[in-house]
Amino acid sequence: MSLKDQFEAAVADSKNLPERPDNQTLLKLYALFKQATSGDADGDRPGMTDFVNRAKWDAWKAIEGQTSDQAMQNYIDLVEGLK
């Protein structure tokens, strides 16, 4: 099974976890997904009043430089740990 196939399976699994992960874990999942699928964070950082999107962007920006494959593997490992 290719890394991309494993990643897609982990994305599907992430929607069916036994418990909803805490917000920090959700941010990590979001950031790894975005890094794997879109590369480094782009665009402007959302404003102070947009708390949710600002936190998401910051989490994504924090892992800047990870390759798509690294981000996919880290996402897979994180989801496996949550199952």
N, C-alpha and C positions, 0 to 999 in steps of 0.2 A: 504494500500500500504506500503510495507516494506521500510526501509531507503535505502536499496540498489536500489530498484526500483525507488524511488524518486531521488536518486543520478544519476542513469542512465538517467532518464528523464531530469534532470538539465543539464547533459553533452550534451544531444541532443539539448536542448534549447539554450545552450551557443553558439552553432554554427549558430543560427538563431536570434541573437539579432538585434533589430532595428538599433542600432549604434554600431560601433566597440569601445570597451572600451579603455581607455587610458592604457599606458604601465604599470603603477603601478597596475591597476586592472587586467590586463592580467597576470602579474607576480603572483598576489595573487591567481588567478584561477589556474594557473599552479601548484603553490606550494601546494594548497589544494588538487588538483587532485592527485599529486604524493604522498602526505602524505596519502591520503585515499586508494590509490591502491598499494603503495610500502612501506609504513612506513617511518621511519626517513631517511634523506638524507644519501647516502652512496657514497663511492668512494672519490677520491681526488677532491679538489676544482679546477675548470678549471683555466688556466693561465690568466695573465693580458691582453693578446692580444685577448682572446676569450670573448669579452664583453657580448654577448647575453647569452651564456651558463653559464658564471660566475654569471650573475644577476639572472638567473633562479635557479642555485644551491644555491645562497645566500638566495633567497626568501624561498626556500624549507627548508634550514637549520634553518631559523629563527623560523619556527613553529615546530621544533623538539620536540617530546614528546607528541604531540596531538595524541589521539587514532584515528583509522580509522573512527569510528563512528562520533567523533567530527569533523574531517576534512570533512566528507561527509555532515554533517549538515551545517557546515559553508559554504561549496561550494554551497549547495542548497539555503541557505539564500542569498548569494552574487548574484547568478544568478537571483533569484526572484527580488532582488532589482534593477537589471539592465534591467528587462523586461518592 
